[in-house]
């Protein structure tokens, strides 16, 4: 299926919005969130609907909230997720991956012996800007491990890092998402950091689902390198 660059970007953002809302969206909401006109949002959703990537339905307002006039809402189809997964594969840039990976690891090596708080803050702020599922996942992995490092005495005592190093491939990557939730419940954890990290978890898991087995293996290896770089 051929999509223009604009249609690809719009569909990707619409999928993110749908994931946040956890339900169908009115085109005016889409327009507002994406910073486009209502007409543009409506036309683009109709185009994507013609391609089988979006479906529409009419719903009545909740009783007691205005007249009984129905409104139209949109939601992505299963085909949309499949197409975006394929596009993510097409957009793969190994050189960019290697460059970003090395920058992260170099920053970690240079900060060895510190608590990495400034670097963690920097990473958490730039995570939403990452469009590539691979790079987004790498940043979340780094931020999660650094957040755990803030509690390294407890983590060492519970042999948490040892267990993480022993988890193979995708199992270890999914375990990191679970640890993010656990961090939010730890009283000594930095509340601002854990709240930001938790807000990225859904997209992190979605990003992983779009990656091939080989790329998940690469991310798993990267997680091991991150732990080695900070000396755990």
C-alpha positions as a printed NumPy array, in Angstrom:
array([[  0.   ,   0.   ,   0.   ],
       [  1.321,   3.406,  -0.993],
       [  0.968,   6.301,   1.414],
       [  2.315,   9.792,   0.986],
       [  4.784,  11.061,   3.566],
       [  2.081,  13.276,   5.012],
       [ -0.355,  10.365,   5.298],
       [  2.264,   8.231,   7.06 ],
       [  2.961,  10.925,   9.633],
       [ -0.744,  11.605,  10.187],
       [ -1.557,   7.903,  10.621],
       [  1.317,   7.435,  13.067],
       [  0.169,  10.363,  15.19 ],
       [ -3.452,   9.243,  15.01 ],
       [ -2.447,   5.809,  16.324],
       [ -0.657,   7.483,  19.237],
       [ -3.712,   9.622,  20.016],
       [ -5.987,   6.61 ,  19.861],
       [ -3.681,   4.753,  22.248],
       [ -3.785,   7.647,  24.707],
       [ -7.568,   8.065,  24.482],
       [ -8.207,   4.304,  24.511],
       [-11.239,   4.882,  22.307],
       [-12.564,   6.444,  19.076],
       [-11.824,  10.103,  18.453],
       [-13.857,  12.934,  16.95 ],
       [-12.061,  14.647,  14.095],
       [-12.122,  17.988,  15.921],
       [-10.153,  16.412,  18.77 ],
       [ -7.657,  15.031,  16.282],
       [ -7.34 ,  18.459,  14.656],
       [ -6.735,  20.174,  17.975],
       [ -4.138,  17.657,  19.176],
       [ -2.243,  17.586,  15.893],
       [ -2.384,  21.329,  15.3  ],
       [ -4.201,  21.172,  11.951],
       [ -7.523,  22.556,  10.754],
       [-10.735,  20.6  ,  11.307],
       [-11.202,  20.27 ,   7.552],
       [ -7.68 ,  18.891,   7.109],
       [ -8.159,  16.34 ,   9.893],
       [-11.546,  15.23 ,   8.54 ],
       [-10.317,  14.922,   4.946],
       [ -7.213,  12.989,   5.981],
       [ -9.236,  10.577,   8.122],
       [-11.605,   9.97 ,   5.2  ],
       [ -8.666,   9.293,   2.87 ],
       [ -7.213,   6.799,   5.341],
       [-10.663,   5.248,   5.691],
       [-10.788,   4.686,   1.925],
       [ -7.473,   2.856,   2.235],
       [ -8.874,   0.619,   4.973],
       [ -6.641,   2.057,   7.689],
       [ -9.326,   3.957,   9.604],
       [-12.983,   3.183,  10.324],
       [-15.753,   5.592,  11.294],
       [-18.97 ,   5.232,  13.252],
       [-21.787,   7.456,  14.426],
       [-22.454,   7.709,  18.147],
       [-25.153,   9.431,  20.163],
       [-24.154,  11.801,  22.981],
       [-24.385,  10.58 ,  26.554],
       [-27.867,  11.134,  27.981],
       [-28.159,  14.568,  29.516],
       [-25.301,  16.034,  27.443],
       [-26.914,  17.999,  24.634],
       [-29.438,  17.037,  21.948],
       [-29.695,  13.575,  20.542],
       [-27.821,  14.401,  17.369],
       [-25.205,  11.779,  16.5  ],
       [-21.553,  12.616,  15.877],
       [-18.91 ,  10.832,  13.861],
       [-15.832,   9.326,  15.492],
       [-12.863,   7.478,  14.024],
       [-10.653,   4.604,  15.11 ],
       [ -7.728,   2.796,  13.444],
       [ -8.178,  -0.666,  11.964],
       [ -5.922,  -3.652,  12.594],
       [ -4.54 ,  -3.069,   9.131],
       [ -3.247,   0.334,  10.274],
       [ -1.002,  -1.209,  12.918],
       [  0.288,  -3.773,  10.394],
       [  1.064,  -1.068,   7.84 ],
       [  2.891,   1.087,  10.401],
       [  4.93 ,  -1.934,  11.472],
       [  5.962,  -2.467,   7.855],
       [  6.803,   1.222,   7.45 ],
       [  8.901,   1.111,  10.619],
       [ 10.915,  -1.626,   8.962],
       [ 11.31 ,   0.414,   5.793],
       [ 12.496,   3.426,   7.768],
       [ 15.216,   1.452,   9.509],
       [ 18.53 ,   3.277,   9.479],
       [ 21.356,   1.174,  10.861],
       [ 23.88 ,   4.026,  10.7  ],
       [ 21.617,   6.27 ,  12.761],
       [ 21.096,   3.461,  15.275],
       [ 24.834,   2.906,  15.676],
       [ 25.475,   6.641,  16.066],
       [ 22.747,   7.157,  18.68 ],
       [ 23.75 ,   4.021,  20.567],
       [ 27.366,   5.133,  20.753],
       [ 26.415,   8.63 ,  21.939],
       [ 24.351,   7.164,  24.761],
       [ 27.045,   4.712,  25.835],
       [ 29.74 ,   7.386,  25.654],
       [ 27.678,   9.709,  27.865],
       [ 27.248,   6.876,  30.353],
       [ 30.97 ,   6.123,  30.43 ],
       [ 31.819,   9.785,  30.921],
       [ 29.341,  10.045,  33.785],
       [ 30.6  ,   6.948,  35.568],
       [ 30.944,   7.583,  39.279],
       [ 28.079,  10.08 ,  39.351],
       [ 24.39 ,   9.517,  40.027],
       [ 23.537,  10.266,  36.349],
       [ 20.668,  12.518,  37.428],
       [ 21.378,  15.237,  34.835],
       [ 21.733,  12.703,  32.032],
       [ 18.552,  10.929,  33.097],
       [ 16.658,  14.212,  33.039],
       [ 18.02 ,  14.99 ,  29.568],
       [ 16.993,  11.585,  28.21 ],
       [ 13.496,  11.738,  29.7  ],
       [ 12.888,  15.122,  28.083],
       [ 13.95 ,  14.004,  24.608],
       [ 12.22 ,  10.598,  24.536],
       [  8.916,  11.96 ,  23.097],
       [ 10.83 ,  13.416,  20.141],
       [ 12.014,   9.996,  18.993],
       [  9.961,   8.797,  16.01 ],
       [ 11.809,   5.554,  15.301],
       [ 10.477,   2.626,  17.396],
       [ 14.058,   1.384,  17.746],
       [ 15.468,   4.672,  19.048],
       [ 12.432,   5.35 ,  21.24 ],
       [ 12.839,   1.943,  22.869],
       [ 16.576,   2.455,  23.37 ],
       [ 16.015,   5.761,  25.175],
       [ 13.309,   4.255,  27.427],
       [ 15.578,   1.297,  28.232],
       [ 18.41 ,   3.654,  29.189],
       [ 16.123,   5.85 ,  31.298],
       [ 14.671,   2.826,  33.114],
       [ 18.093,   1.412,  33.967],
       [ 19.33 ,   4.815,  35.142],
       [ 16.199,   5.209,  37.285],
       [ 16.971,   1.848,  38.874],
       [ 20.552,   3.003,  39.367],
       [ 19.247,   5.857,  41.505],
       [ 18.157,   3.11 ,  43.908],
       [ 21.24 ,   0.976,  43.353],
       [ 21.681,  -0.07 ,  46.979],
       [ 18.202,  -1.603,  47.058],
       [ 18.627,  -3.005,  43.541],
       [ 21.964,  -4.591,  44.434],
       [ 20.572,  -6.046,  47.657],
       [ 17.711,  -7.686,  45.777],
       [ 20.068,  -8.815,  42.987],
       [ 17.762,  -7.045,  40.543],
       [ 20.466,  -6.219,  38.009],
       [ 21.748,  -9.766,  38.168],
       [ 18.274, -11.058,  37.353],
       [ 17.93 ,  -8.54 ,  34.509],
       [ 21.195,  -9.655,  32.951],
       [ 19.939, -13.214,  33.073],
       [ 16.698, -12.544,  31.183],
       [ 17.022, -13.377,  27.478],
       [ 15.945, -11.141,  24.595],
       [ 12.347,  -9.981,  24.496],
       [ 11.623, -11.302,  27.979],
       [ 14.134,  -8.879,  29.45 ],
       [ 12.802,  -5.962,  27.381],
       [  9.261,  -6.584,  28.627],
       [ 10.528,  -6.941,  32.2  ],
       [ 11.886,  -3.389,  31.993],
       [  8.374,  -2.116,  31.284],
       [  7.145,  -3.878,  34.402],
       [  9.965,  -2.387,  36.446],
       [  8.831,   1.074,  35.387],
       [  5.52 ,   0.463,  37.107],
       [  7.347,  -0.864,  40.136],
       [  9.488,   2.269,  40.335],
       [  6.378,   4.425,  40.567],
       [  5.509,   2.621,  43.792],
       [  8.901,   3.063,  45.448],
       [  8.781,   5.869,  47.974],
       [ 12.452,   6.831,  47.627],
       [ 12.266,   7.097,  43.817],
       [ 12.262,  10.526,  42.179],
       [  8.548,  11.117,  41.651],
       [  8.976,  13.424,  38.65 ],
       [ 11.284,  11.001,  36.846],
       [  9.127,   7.947,  37.49 ],
       [  5.951,   9.754,  36.409],
       [  7.556,  10.774,  33.107],
       [  8.931,   7.295,  32.537],
       [  5.603,   5.664,  33.309],
       [  3.9  ,   7.882,  30.722],
       [  6.202,   6.407,  28.052],
       [  5.534,   2.757,  28.89 ],
       [  2.543,   2.213,  26.597],
       [  4.348,   3.548,  23.543],
       [  7.464,   1.582,  24.537],
       [  5.525,  -1.681,  24.487],
       [  3.872,  -0.667,  21.218],
       [  7.284,   0.139,  19.729],
       [  8.615,  -3.275,  20.711],
       [  5.671,  -4.947,  18.983],
       [  6.69 ,  -3.268,  15.721],
       [ 10.261,  -4.57 ,  15.789],
       [ 11.607,  -7.749,  14.272],
       [ 13.169, -10.497,  16.375],
       [ 16.604,  -9.385,  15.222],
       [ 16.066,  -5.784,  16.331],
       [ 14.709,  -6.899,  19.685],
       [ 17.896,  -8.911,  20.111],
       [ 19.914,  -5.786,  19.316],
       [ 17.981,  -3.832,  21.953],
       [ 18.537,  -6.614,  24.469],
       [ 22.28 ,  -6.488,  23.768],
       [ 22.129,  -2.703,  24.116],
       [ 20.52 ,  -3.009,  27.562],
       [ 23.415,  -5.233,  28.629],
       [ 25.887,  -2.639,  27.321],
       [ 24.129,   0.117,  29.266],
       [ 24.452,  -1.831,  32.527],
       [ 28.096,  -2.573,  31.792],
       [ 28.809,   1.092,  30.984],
       [ 27.53 ,   2.271,  34.359],
       [ 29.34 ,  -0.505,  36.173],
       [ 26.557,  -2.821,  37.293]])
